[in-house]
Amino acid sequence: MENILECSNLFKYYSGKPALYNLNVSFPKGKIIGLLGPNGSGKTTLIKIVAGLLTPSSGTVTINGMKPGVETKNMISYLPERQYFSSWMTVNDILTVFNEFYTDFDIARARDMMQRLGITPENKIKTLSKGTKEKVQLVLVMSRRAKLYLLDEPIGGVDPATRDYILNTIITNYNEDSTIIISTHLIYEIEKILDDFVFINRGQIVMGGEVDRVRAERNISIDELFREVFRC
């Protein structure tokens, strides 16, 4: 199967300390993949390198056969772990910005999802709750027709009922040829939508595979396997 993302001998140091250490991993096209690991394991660092926001200390990264750059950024829809909107903007302002900036942005889809989530377009960002801000960000990201979606903690700040809607939004609003990489601590919540998983710890890949196959072979959930592998 052809890969959308390949990382080879990847290192990233902060103040001389490795966040990624000789990391080697590939992500196939057309899959929803969980990037799972404890705090400080390197998940966000890897995602930011792929998104083109960080430069690796050494090693190579290719997205659809190309090194990170202008062309690959056009293929990637990135959801950061933190909110990045200006507080004075309204939801409508942000929709307009995305529609003008991204040629693959489907504003009709975005407005429909906003309506279903009960988000008022005229409201300013500063008036929204933390959970509603996260909903807005996810709607914007999933309304692009990208080849690679990078979702860093997409359901961490929302209630359980909204999580179900968000997960359904993820699996119903992306092209089957695209790949979604989800980094999260809420493994039990998301494993039902995952095709594959990757465990990362201390900047290295610990384990990975097809979710259904691993569950069948070990007779445990991915959440249970995570707790077993990373038991303190």
JOHULIN-V702048 format. One record per residue. N is the residue number from 0. RES is the residue in one small letter. PSI is psi in whole degrees, -180 to 180 (none if undefined). OMEGA is omega in radians with two decimals (999 if undefined). Layout:
n->N res->RES psi->PSI omega->OMEGA
n->N res->RES psi->PSI omega->OMEGA
This chain:
n->0 res->m psi->137 omega->-3.11
n->1 res->e psi->142 omega->-3.12
n->2 res->n psi->142 omega->3.03
n->3 res->i psi->-28 omega->-3.06
n->4 res->l psi->132 omega->3.08
n->5 res->e psi->131 omega->3.10
n->6 res->c psi->130 omega->-3.07
n->7 res->s psi->124 omega->3.08
n->8 res->n psi->48 omega->-3.00
n->9 res->l psi->126 omega->3.07
n->10 res->f psi->142 omega->2.97
n->11 res->k psi->122 omega->-3.12
n->12 res->y psi->142 omega->2.96
n->13 res->y psi->117 omega->-3.13
n->14 res->s psi->41 omega->3.10
n->15 res->g psi->-5 omega->-3.14
n->16 res->k psi->135 omega->-3.07
n->17 res->p psi->126 omega->2.96
n->18 res->a psi->-33 omega->2.99
n->19 res->l psi->135 omega->-3.05
n->20 res->y psi->103 omega->3.11
n->21 res->n psi->49 omega->-3.09
n->22 res->l psi->131 omega->3.09
n->23 res->n psi->121 omega->-3.13
n->24 res->v psi->150 omega->3.08
n->25 res->s psi->146 omega->3.13
n->26 res->f psi->120 omega->-3.10
n->27 res->p psi->160 omega->3.07
n->28 res->k psi->152 omega->3.01
n->29 res->g psi->28 omega->-3.10
n->30 res->k psi->155 omega->2.92
n->31 res->i psi->119 omega->-2.95
n->32 res->i psi->131 omega->3.07
n->33 res->g psi->123 omega->3.03
n->34 res->l psi->104 omega->-2.87
n->35 res->l psi->135 omega->3.13
n->36 res->g psi->164 omega->3.13
n->37 res->p psi->173 omega->3.08
n->38 res->n psi->138 omega->3.11
n->39 res->g psi->16 omega->-3.08
n->40 res->s psi->-16 omega->3.14
n->41 res->g psi->5 omega->-3.08
n->42 res->k psi->-54 omega->-3.09
n->43 res->t psi->-38 omega->3.09
n->44 res->t psi->-46 omega->3.13
n->45 res->l psi->-46 omega->-3.13
n->46 res->i psi->-42 omega->-3.13
n->47 res->k psi->-34 omega->3.07
n->48 res->i psi->-45 omega->3.14
n->49 res->v psi->-38 omega->3.14
n->50 res->a psi->-10 omega->3.14
n->51 res->g psi->15 omega->-3.12
n->52 res->l psi->-20 omega->3.07
n->53 res->l psi->154 omega->3.07
n->54 res->t psi->131 omega->3.12
n->55 res->p psi->152 omega->3.07
n->56 res->s psi->-37 omega->3.03
n->57 res->s psi->170 omega->-3.07
n->58 res->g psi->179 omega->-3.07
n->59 res->t psi->148 omega->3.03
n->60 res->v psi->132 omega->3.04
n->61 res->t psi->137 omega->3.08
n->62 res->i psi->116 omega->-3.07
n->63 res->n psi->37 omega->3.09
n->64 res->g psi->2 omega->-3.09
n->65 res->m psi->149 omega->3.05
n->66 res->k psi->152 omega->3.14
n->67 res->p psi->132 omega->-3.13
n->68 res->g psi->-161 omega->-3.09
n->69 res->v psi->-45 omega->-3.11
n->70 res->e psi->-42 omega->-3.11
n->71 res->t psi->-33 omega->3.11
n->72 res->k psi->-31 omega->3.09
n->73 res->n psi->-18 omega->3.13
n->74 res->m psi->-15 omega->-2.95
n->75 res->i psi->133 omega->2.99
n->76 res->s psi->116 omega->-2.94
n->77 res->y psi->127 omega->3.05
n->78 res->l psi->106 omega->3.14
n->79 res->p psi->164 omega->-3.13
n->80 res->e psi->-15 omega->-3.13
n->81 res->r psi->150 omega->-3.14
n->82 res->q psi->138 omega->-3.03
n->83 res->y psi->10 omega->-3.13
n->84 res->f psi->153 omega->2.98
n->85 res->s psi->134 omega->-3.00
n->86 res->s psi->-25 omega->-3.10
n->87 res->w psi->-14 omega->-3.09
n->88 res->m psi->149 omega->2.98
n->89 res->t psi->167 omega->3.07
n->90 res->v psi->-39 omega->3.10
n->91 res->n psi->-40 omega->3.10
n->92 res->d psi->-45 omega->-3.09
n->93 res->i psi->-40 omega->3.08
n->94 res->l psi->-41 omega->3.13
n->95 res->t psi->-43 omega->3.13
n->96 res->v psi->-48 omega->-3.14
n->97 res->f psi->-40 omega->-3.11
n->98 res->n psi->-34 omega->3.14
n->99 res->e psi->-30 omega->-3.02
n->100 res->f psi->-38 omega->-3.06
n->101 res->y psi->120 omega->-3.13
n->102 res->t psi->-19 omega->-3.12
n->103 res->d psi->12 omega->-3.11
n->104 res->f psi->129 omega->-3.14
n->105 res->d psi->93 omega->-3.03
n->106 res->i psi->-31 omega->3.11
n->107 res->a psi->-42 omega->3.09
n->108 res->r psi->-43 omega->-3.13
n->109 res->a psi->-45 omega->-3.14
n->110 res->r psi->-38 omega->3.13
n->111 res->d psi->-45 omega->3.14
n->112 res->m psi->-39 omega->3.09
n->113 res->m psi->-44 omega->-3.13
n->114 res->q psi->-43 omega->-3.13
n->115 res->r psi->-30 omega->3.13
n->116 res->l psi->1 omega->3.09
n->117 res->g psi->30 omega->-3.13
n->118 res->i psi->124 omega->-3.12
n->119 res->t psi->118 omega->-3.06
n->120 res->p psi->-26 omega->-3.10
n->121 res->e psi->-11 omega->-3.09
n->122 res->n psi->144 omega->3.06
n->123 res->k psi->150 omega->-3.12
n->124 res->i psi->-38 omega->-3.08
n->125 res->k psi->-17 omega->3.14
n->126 res->t psi->-7 omega->-3.06
n->127 res->l psi->149 omega->3.04
n->128 res->s psi->165 omega->3.12
n->129 res->k psi->-43 omega->-3.13
n->130 res->g psi->-40 omega->3.14
n->131 res->t psi->-37 omega->3.07
n->132 res->k psi->-41 omega->3.13
n->133 res->e psi->-37 omega->3.08
n->134 res->k psi->-45 omega->-3.13
n->135 res->v psi->-47 omega->-3.12
n->136 res->q psi->-44 omega->-3.11
n->137 res->l psi->-41 omega->3.10
n->138 res->v psi->-45 omega->-3.13
n->139 res->l psi->-45 omega->-3.11
n->140 res->v psi->-44 omega->-3.08
n->141 res->m psi->-6 omega->3.10
n->142 res->s psi->2 omega->3.02
n->143 res->r psi->153 omega->3.10
n->144 res->r psi->68 omega->-3.03
n->145 res->a psi->166 omega->3.04
n->146 res->k psi->-27 omega->-3.11
n->147 res->l psi->122 omega->3.09
n->148 res->y psi->129 omega->3.11
n->149 res->l psi->109 omega->-3.05
n->150 res->l psi->109 omega->-3.11
n->151 res->d psi->105 omega->-3.11
n->152 res->e psi->63 omega->-3.06
n->153 res->p psi->-16 omega->-3.06
n->154 res->i psi->16 omega->-3.04
n->155 res->g psi->-30 omega->-3.01
n->156 res->g psi->20 omega->-3.10
n->157 res->v psi->160 omega->-3.10
n->158 res->d psi->161 omega->-3.07
n->159 res->p psi->-39 omega->-3.14
n->160 res->a psi->-41 omega->3.12
n->161 res->t psi->-34 omega->3.09
n->162 res->r psi->-43 omega->3.14
n->163 res->d psi->-43 omega->3.12
n->164 res->y psi->-42 omega->-3.12
n->165 res->i psi->-44 omega->3.13
n->166 res->l psi->-39 omega->3.08
n->167 res->n psi->-37 omega->3.09
n->168 res->t psi->-41 omega->-3.13
n->169 res->i psi->-47 omega->-3.04
n->170 res->i psi->-17 omega->-3.12
n->171 res->t psi->-6 omega->-3.04
n->172 res->n psi->34 omega->3.02
n->173 res->y psi->151 omega->-3.14
n->174 res->n psi->140 omega->-3.11
n->175 res->e psi->-19 omega->3.09
n->176 res->d psi->-8 omega->-3.13
n->177 res->s psi->167 omega->3.09
n->178 res->t psi->139 omega->3.05
n->179 res->i psi->127 omega->3.03
n->180 res->i psi->120 omega->-3.09
n->181 res->i psi->121 omega->3.02
n->182 res->s psi->126 omega->-3.11
n->183 res->t psi->159 omega->2.99
n->184 res->h psi->-17 omega->-3.06
n->185 res->l psi->67 omega->-3.01
n->186 res->i psi->-42 omega->-3.13
n->187 res->y psi->-36 omega->-3.09
n->188 res->e psi->-35 omega->-2.99
n->189 res->i psi->-15 omega->-2.99
n->190 res->e psi->-20 omega->3.12
n->191 res->k psi->-19 omega->3.13
n->192 res->i psi->-4 omega->-3.05
n->193 res->l psi->141 omega->2.95
n->194 res->d psi->-47 omega->-3.11
n->195 res->d psi->165 omega->3.04
n->196 res->f psi->156 omega->3.05
n->197 res->v psi->126 omega->3.02
n->198 res->f psi->131 omega->3.12
n->199 res->i psi->140 omega->3.10
n->200 res->n psi->133 omega->-3.14
n->201 res->r psi->39 omega->3.05
n->202 res->g psi->10 omega->-3.14
n->203 res->q psi->152 omega->3.09
n->204 res->i psi->127 omega->-3.11
n->205 res->v psi->-39 omega->-3.04
n->206 res->m psi->158 omega->3.07
n->207 res->g psi->169 omega->3.11
n->208 res->g psi->-172 omega->3.09
n->209 res->e psi->131 omega->-3.06
n->210 res->v psi->-51 omega->-3.08
n->211 res->d psi->-40 omega->-3.12
n->212 res->r psi->-45 omega->-3.13
n->213 res->v psi->-41 omega->3.12
n->214 res->r psi->-40 omega->-3.13
n->215 res->a psi->-42 omega->-3.10
n->216 res->e psi->-38 omega->-3.05
n->217 res->r psi->-14 omega->-3.14
n->218 res->n psi->35 omega->3.03
n->219 res->i psi->161 omega->3.10
n->220 res->s psi->166 omega->3.07
n->221 res->i psi->-34 omega->3.07
n->222 res->d psi->-44 omega->3.11
n->223 res->e psi->-39 omega->3.11
n->224 res->l psi->-41 omega->3.11
n->225 res->f psi->-46 omega->-3.14
n->226 res->r psi->-34 omega->3.13
n->227 res->e psi->-46 omega->-3.09
n->228 res->v psi->-39 omega->-3.05
n->229 res->f psi->23 omega->3.13
n->230 res->r psi->133 omega->-3.13
n->231 res->c psi->none omega->999
